[in-house]
Amino acid sequence: MAIPKISQGTLLIQRAKDKTSSHWSPYVKIGISKSIPPRDIIGGSSENILTVYAIKSPMIENLKKQLMSTFSHCRTKGQMFLMDDQTVISEIIPEAERIATNQNESLSAFQAKVLLESEESSGLIRKPTHRELELHNQIIDAKRELEVKLANQEIIKRVLFNEISNSGGILGILKLTSRIQKARLQKTRLKEDYRAIYLQYETEELSKPSGKLKIKGALTIRKIDPTLYNALKDTKKRSQFNIQQLDKPSSDRTTSTIINHSKYLDNLGDIAKAEWLYESLTAKLAACVGVDDGIEGLISWKRKCRTQLNFDEARFSSDNPELYSKYLTPEKTVVATNVSPYGIYDPDS
């Protein structure tokens, strides 16, 4: 889950004019500009670009993410959406303004949380106020709803994965791609086997204040909804796909895969909203914590300077190339799965 980042910008919805027909494209592009004044998100001359809508936001990437998730059923090829101006006016604009309003209302809490992240906490845990108890209850409810949505989405993904036979994916819905797992030094084994040498490249360093924020009382999906948890268990996770499948053509879409993919797209918007609600409420409670270690029974946020051990891998590899190679796991290619976020299928796919 990506925590909303504070970043000012302008969200633009623009439409381009076809150079040959001089007609406006049936597609709009939804994108962001962080420059002042905002730059066009569609390339070409300005007379061939129509700005249908523009709105400023203090968390511009999150605004874009929520909109693209909510309207993914209209999305095709990147940031392009098959949408007329009336749909933009009646559906996208109200949603964009709702999101931006919520962002501005929560901005001070996110700003406070960012500042407090690097503040060393006092070591004190205090009693909660009535307002903080209410806020914590809202967070627990928001977390519960988010976990349910994520579990349902995982079930849909697993069903789609299991519909791939011995192919490279499902046309326009699911694609298998290659991903490189980089070589990695096995430091634990190296330290056990060659401790004296290892310690020559290890140094102690005092970190800046940091600590994990923990909401107390948040339940797992197993306790939230045992029936859903069992359904998740029953939809067994697909074992790793064979690397040879990457070279094979994709399977055709079926009625079943289209229905499940539509459910997946519908869930994207609900999940984005649920994530925002949970993170915005959590930011408000974090701001209440201030420089304390937490609030009794509600939240723990110990931020301390810690001594951390750093290993100079570059210098070690230069001084001990053979030993370095011996404890280096080999780079390998693995199969990654990508469910399409586009609801408009490419006719060529």
Buried (B, 14 or more C-beta within 10 A) or exposed (E): EEEBEBBEBBBBBBBBBEEEEEEBBEBBBBBBBEEEEBEBBBEEEEEBBBBBBBBEBBBBBBBBBBBBBBBBBBBBEEBBBBBEBEBBEEBBBEBBEEBBEBBEEBBEBBBBBBEBBEEBBEEEBBEBEEEBBEBBEBBBEBBBBBBBBBBBBBBBBBBBBEBBEEBBBBBBBBBBEEEEEEEEBEBEEBBEEBEEBBEEBBEEEEEEBBBEBEBBEBEEBBEBBEEBBEEBEEBEEBEEBEEEBBEBEBBEBEEEBBEBBBBBBBBBBBBBBBBBBBBBBBBBBBBBBBEBBBBEBBBBBBBEEEEEEEBEEEEBBEEBEEBBEEBBEEEEEEBEBEBBEBBBBEEEE
